[in-house]
């Protein structure tokens, strides 16, 4: 779960 959350956070930053 930790890895998925990290990846999701990275994607969010890219979207911004």
Secondary structure by P-SEA (a helix, b strand, c coil): caaaaaaaaaaaaaac
